[in-house]
Amino acid sequence: MFSYDEVHGAARFAVTDRFGGISQPPFGELNLGGAGELGEDAARIGENFRRVGAAFGVEPERVIRVSQVHGRDVHVVRPGDPVPLDPVPRVDALVTTRTDIVLCVRAADCLPVLFVDSANGIIGAAHSGRPGMYAGIAPATVEAMRSLGAEQITAVLGPNACGRCYEVPAEMRAEVAERVPAAYSETSWGTPALDVAAGVKAQLTELGVEVIEDARGCTMEDPALYSYRREGKQSGRLAGLIKLVAA
């Protein structure tokens, strides 16, 4: 179920793989895409989220999801907010001080970024693909956490399409690298590429956020992880998950 599952400070960080659910081919097994998306049966996705929630000791509605749009908006889940969120926010990051929910971002080549300020009991989760990195979703998540009083933030990077595999047109690489130079890369076969994780890590370092764990792996190279580029429109979605385990 989890390709990565560790406690750092006041938070439990996890990333799912494709095993341990009930999805059928071509989505099998643990597709966590939005219910009804991509032709997958909503009931099966619901059961997959129930299993993920159970692994964290919460009901499935307390695994907080959003409608991701590749932007830089962040939603703060505040004490007393009803869950699940209704309407579902169209954002790419979540922040909270609550201990009774799990923050969830979904991906299938994009980069999940998970954050904690252990001293102040604040967590965040961001979905950062190429457009999100360019827009600055990871810095926006840090800003939102600091607005709640976060001071010393650390982060974990999840799996994504690595800089050796994420081929892009030369014009796109040039445009992105002008804003985020660290993202400039080349594929293993010598063509223009982007390294989203390197770009996000540079953005976070500039803000004084320490990346304490690199749990990346490459979604395009590892068949245990979902990859849109490898599998196409019927790829499932993995999830980056974080929950406060101590205040």
One Martini backbone bead per residue (centre of mass of N, CA, C, O) as a GRO file, in nm:
protein
  247
    1MET     BB    1   0.055   0.063  -0.020
    2PHE     BB    2   0.347   0.169   0.067
    3SER     BB    3   0.649   0.329  -0.041
    4TYR     BB    4   0.604   0.534   0.204
    5ASP     BB    5   0.660   0.533   0.581
    6GLU     BB    6   0.692   0.808   0.807
    7VAL     BB    7   0.820   0.959   1.102
    8HIS     BB    8   0.839   1.321   1.152
    9GLY     BB    9   0.802   1.422   1.431
   10ALA     BB   10   0.456   1.530   1.413
   11ALA     BB   11   0.456   1.335   1.148
   12ARG     BB   12   0.296   1.144   0.896
   13PHE     BB   13   0.443   0.996   0.612
   14ALA     BB   14   0.303   0.918   0.276
   15VAL     BB   15   0.314   0.678  -0.003
   16THR     BB   16   0.165   0.535  -0.255
   17ASP     BB   17   0.091   0.263  -0.436
   18ARG     BB   18  -0.065  -0.007  -0.639
   19PHE     BB   19  -0.130  -0.162  -0.369
   20GLY     BB   20  -0.421  -0.291  -0.178
   21GLY     BB   21  -0.667  -0.293  -0.366
   22ILE     BB   22  -0.974  -0.305  -0.604
   23SER     BB   23  -0.879  -0.242  -0.864
   24GLN     BB   24  -0.896  -0.274  -1.205
   25PRO     BB   25  -0.811  -0.324  -1.497
   26PRO     BB   26  -0.583  -0.070  -1.560
   27PHE     BB   27  -0.583   0.038  -1.236
   28GLY     BB   28  -0.443  -0.153  -1.071
   29GLU     BB   29  -0.533  -0.136  -0.733
   30LEU     BB   30  -0.473   0.177  -0.596
   31ASN     BB   31  -0.682   0.387  -0.698
   32LEU     BB   32  -0.693   0.765  -0.622
   33GLY     BB   33  -0.880   0.883  -0.793
   34GLY     BB   34  -1.136   1.039  -0.877
   35ALA     BB   35  -1.449   0.976  -0.856
   36GLY     BB   36  -1.519   0.864  -1.187
   37GLU     BB   37  -1.261   0.889  -1.310
   38LEU     BB   38  -1.139   0.745  -1.608
   39GLY     BB   39  -1.368   0.502  -1.563
   40GLU     BB   40  -1.375   0.449  -1.273
   41ASP     BB   41  -1.508   0.308  -1.006
   42ALA     BB   42  -1.631   0.469  -0.732
   43ALA     BB   43  -1.647   0.234  -0.526
   44ARG     BB   44  -1.351   0.148  -0.547
   45ILE     BB   45  -1.226   0.413  -0.459
   46GLY     BB   46  -1.369   0.424  -0.188
   47GLU     BB   47  -1.231   0.167  -0.077
   48ASN     BB   48  -0.943   0.267  -0.102
   49PHE     BB   49  -0.983   0.502   0.101
   50ARG     BB   50  -1.063   0.328   0.338
   51ARG     BB   51  -0.789   0.183   0.360
   52VAL     BB   52  -0.617   0.432   0.403
   53GLY     BB   53  -0.763   0.536   0.651
   54ALA     BB   54  -0.717   0.281   0.827
   55ALA     BB   55  -0.404   0.311   0.829
   56PHE     BB   56  -0.459   0.600   0.996
   57GLY     BB   57  -0.730   0.585   1.180
   58VAL     BB   58  -0.959   0.678   0.967
   59GLU     BB   59  -1.200   0.800   0.800
   60PRO     BB   60  -1.242   0.860   0.467
   61GLU     BB   61  -1.345   1.167   0.501
   62ARG     BB   62  -1.052   1.236   0.649
   63VAL     BB   63  -0.946   1.226   0.359
   64ILE     BB   64  -0.828   1.504   0.211
   65ARG     BB   65  -0.965   1.646  -0.085
   66VAL     BB   66  -0.905   1.776  -0.417
   67SER     BB   67  -0.921   1.987  -0.702
   68GLN     BB   68  -0.684   1.973  -0.934
   69VAL     BB   69  -0.522   2.267  -1.139
   70HIS     BB   70  -0.223   2.376  -1.157
   71GLY     BB   71  -0.165   2.581  -0.923
   72ARG     BB   72  -0.139   2.822  -0.615
   73ASP     BB   73  -0.363   2.728  -0.436
   74VAL     BB   74  -0.476   2.734  -0.086
   75HIS     BB   75  -0.617   2.523   0.170
   76VAL     BB   76  -0.763   2.574   0.486
   77VAL     BB   77  -0.809   2.351   0.753
   78ARG     BB   78  -1.023   2.410   1.006
   79PRO     BB   79  -1.148   2.419   1.292
   80GLY     BB   80  -1.480   2.285   1.233
   81ASP     BB   81  -1.467   2.186   0.965
   82PRO     BB   82  -1.628   2.013   0.749
   83VAL     BB   83  -1.632   1.657   0.667
   84PRO     BB   84  -1.616   1.680   0.380
   85LEU     BB   85  -1.552   1.897   0.148
   86ASP     BB   86  -1.814   2.158   0.084
   87PRO     BB   87  -1.693   2.228  -0.157
   88VAL     BB   88  -1.451   2.131  -0.360
   89PRO     BB   89  -1.155   2.246  -0.389
   90ARG     BB   90  -0.965   2.442  -0.638
   91VAL     BB   91  -0.662   2.305  -0.565
   92ASP     BB   92  -0.293   2.223  -0.466
   93ALA     BB   93  -0.338   2.272  -0.146
   94LEU     BB   94  -0.282   2.188   0.207
   95VAL     BB   95  -0.374   2.310   0.542
   96THR     BB   96  -0.305   2.233   0.901
   97THR     BB   97  -0.385   2.175   1.272
   98ARG     BB   98  -0.510   1.906   1.258
   99THR     BB   99  -0.544   1.558   1.401
  100ASP     BB  100  -0.820   1.425   1.235
  101ILE     BB  101  -0.654   1.441   0.960
  102VAL     BB  102  -0.578   1.379   0.609
  103LEU     BB  103  -0.362   1.479   0.376
  104CYS     BB  104  -0.425   1.497   0.008
  105VAL     BB  105  -0.232   1.410  -0.282
  106ARG     BB  106  -0.233   1.364  -0.635
  107ALA     BB  107  -0.056   1.133  -0.869
  108ALA     BB  108   0.125   1.066  -1.219
  109ASP     BB  109   0.431   1.252  -1.203
  110CYS     BB  110   0.390   1.434  -1.005
  111LEU     BB  111   0.472   1.626  -0.707
  112PRO     BB  112   0.480   1.542  -0.384
  113VAL     BB  113   0.445   1.771  -0.098
  114LEU     BB  114   0.556   1.751   0.244
  115PHE     BB  115   0.468   1.920   0.558
  116VAL     BB  116   0.638   2.044   0.870
  117ASP     BB  117   0.564   2.189   1.200
  118SER     BB  118   0.625   2.057   1.499
  119ALA     BB  119   0.616   2.286   1.716
  120ASN     BB  120   0.316   2.400   1.588
  121GLY     BB  121   0.127   2.198   1.439
  122ILE     BB  122   0.194   2.197   1.107
  123ILE     BB  123   0.053   2.113   0.787
  124GLY     BB  124   0.133   2.001   0.440
  125ALA     BB  125   0.007   1.975   0.088
  126ALA     BB  126   0.148   1.927  -0.246
  127HIS     BB  127   0.088   1.978  -0.603
  128SER     BB  128   0.383   1.946  -0.826
  129GLY     BB  129   0.414   2.028  -1.123
  130ARG     BB  130   0.519   2.213  -1.367
  131PRO     BB  131   0.303   2.440  -1.331
  132GLY     BB  132   0.332   2.458  -1.018
  133MET     BB  133   0.626   2.534  -1.009
  134TYR     BB  134   0.600   2.789  -1.183
  135ALA     BB  135   0.378   2.920  -0.985
  136GLY     BB  136   0.437   2.828  -0.668
  137ILE     BB  137   0.307   2.608  -0.465
  138ALA     BB  138   0.518   2.556  -0.248
  139PRO     BB  139   0.553   2.852  -0.149
  140ALA     BB  140   0.248   2.889  -0.085
  141THR     BB  141   0.242   2.679   0.143
  142VAL     BB  142   0.444   2.819   0.324
  143GLU     BB  143   0.285   3.079   0.357
  144ALA     BB  144   0.034   2.947   0.489
  145MET     BB  145   0.183   2.833   0.734
  146ARG     BB  146   0.299   3.107   0.837
  147SER     BB  147   0.014   3.235   0.885
  148LEU     BB  148  -0.019   3.012   1.137
  149GLY     BB  149   0.301   3.006   1.270
  150ALA     BB  150   0.521   2.903   1.114
  151GLU     BB  151   0.888   2.835   1.119
  152GLN     BB  152   0.996   2.522   1.112
  153ILE     BB  153   1.027   2.378   0.801
  154THR     BB  154   0.964   2.058   0.662
  155ALA     BB  155   1.039   1.814   0.391
  156VAL     BB  156   0.882   1.587   0.153
  157LEU     BB  157   0.955   1.397  -0.133
  158GLY     BB  158   0.807   1.247  -0.386
  159PRO     BB  159   0.721   1.090  -0.651
  160ASN     BB  160   0.843   1.123  -0.999
  161ALA     BB  161   0.933   1.254  -1.288
  162CYS     BB  162   1.236   1.256  -1.384
  163GLY     BB  163   1.506   1.426  -1.534
  164ARG     BB  164   1.571   1.164  -1.726
  165CYS     BB  165   1.245   1.145  -1.842
  166TYR     BB  166   1.129   1.451  -1.865
  167GLU     BB  167   1.030   1.532  -2.157
  168VAL     BB  168   1.077   1.837  -2.349
  169PRO     BB  169   1.068   2.109  -2.501
  170ALA     BB  170   1.301   2.348  -2.542
  171GLU     BB  171   1.113   2.593  -2.489
  172MET     BB  172   1.009   2.497  -2.215
  173ARG     BB  173   1.273   2.473  -2.066
  174ALA     BB  174   1.354   2.770  -2.097
  175GLU     BB  175   1.110   2.896  -1.953
  176VAL     BB  176   1.137   2.752  -1.679
  177ALA     BB  177   1.447   2.808  -1.622
  178GLU     BB  178   1.420   3.115  -1.596
  179ARG     BB  179   1.265   3.078  -1.315
  180VAL     BB  180   1.387   2.761  -1.265
  181PRO     BB  181   1.701   2.660  -1.297
  182ALA     BB  182   1.706   2.372  -1.145
  183ALA     BB  183   1.514   2.228  -1.374
  184TYR     BB  184   1.730   2.178  -1.556
  185SER     BB  185   1.752   1.921  -1.817
  186GLU     BB  186   1.834   1.574  -1.917
  187THR     BB  187   1.811   1.306  -2.071
  188SER     BB  188   1.949   0.988  -2.110
  189TRP     BB  189   1.922   1.060  -2.445
  190GLY     BB  190   1.975   1.395  -2.486
  191THR     BB  191   1.718   1.560  -2.411
  192PRO     BB  192   1.501   1.771  -2.316
  193ALA     BB  193   1.440   1.865  -1.964
  194LEU     BB  194   1.281   1.817  -1.637
  195ASP     BB  195   1.334   1.893  -1.276
  196VAL     BB  196   1.105   1.932  -1.044
  197ALA     BB  197   1.239   1.856  -0.775
  198ALA     BB  198   1.481   2.047  -0.800
  199GLY     BB  199   1.312   2.304  -0.819
  200VAL     BB  200   1.160   2.278  -0.549
  201LYS     BB  201   1.405   2.256  -0.365
  202ALA     BB  202   1.509   2.540  -0.434
  203GLN     BB  203   1.263   2.696  -0.338
  204LEU     BB  204   1.280   2.597  -0.040
  205THR     BB  205   1.566   2.683   0.029
  206GLU     BB  206   1.513   2.990  -0.013
  207LEU     BB  207   1.291   2.966   0.242
  208GLY     BB  208   1.417   2.765   0.470
  209VAL     BB  209   1.355   2.472   0.371
  210GLU     BB  210   1.391   2.141   0.470
  211VAL     BB  211   1.491   1.851   0.309
  212ILE     BB  212   1.471   1.536   0.482
  213GLU     BB  213   1.335   1.374   0.231
  214ASP     BB  214   1.384   1.140  -0.048
  215ALA     BB  215   1.093   0.965  -0.192
  216ARG     BB  216   1.075   0.939  -0.492
  217GLY     BB  217   1.145   0.829  -0.744
  218CYS     BB  218   1.027   0.691  -1.061
  219THR     BB  219   0.733   0.666  -1.228
  220MET     BB  220   0.845   0.574  -1.514
  221GLU     BB  221   1.037   0.330  -1.391
  222ASP     BB  222   0.813   0.235  -1.176
  223PRO     BB  223   0.562  -0.011  -1.176
  224ALA     BB  224   0.454   0.055  -0.869
  225LEU     BB  225   0.380   0.320  -1.020
  226TYR     BB  226   0.213   0.578  -1.137
  227SER     BB  227   0.191   0.672  -1.504
  228TYR     BB  228   0.095   0.875  -1.753
  229ARG     BB  229   0.330   0.847  -1.957
  230ARG     BB  230   0.317   0.527  -1.960
  231GLU     BB  231  -0.026   0.473  -1.949
  232GLY     BB  232  -0.204   0.712  -1.972
  233LYS     BB  233  -0.542   0.780  -1.927
  234GLN     BB  234  -0.545   0.491  -1.746
  235SER     BB  235  -0.418   0.603  -1.511
  236GLY     BB  236  -0.363   0.617  -1.204
  237ARG     BB  237  -0.341   0.721  -0.850
  238LEU     BB  238  -0.147   0.853  -0.624
  239ALA     BB  239  -0.044   0.937  -0.277
  240GLY     BB  240   0.002   1.208  -0.063
  241LEU     BB  241   0.054   1.185   0.299
  242ILE     BB  242  -0.064   1.367   0.604
  243LYS     BB  243  -0.023   1.351   0.973
  244LEU     BB  244  -0.086   1.433   1.282
  245VAL     BB  245   0.064   1.280   1.593
  246ALA     BB  246   0.147   1.564   1.726
  247ALA     BB  247   0.130   1.882   1.902
   0.00000   0.00000   0.00000
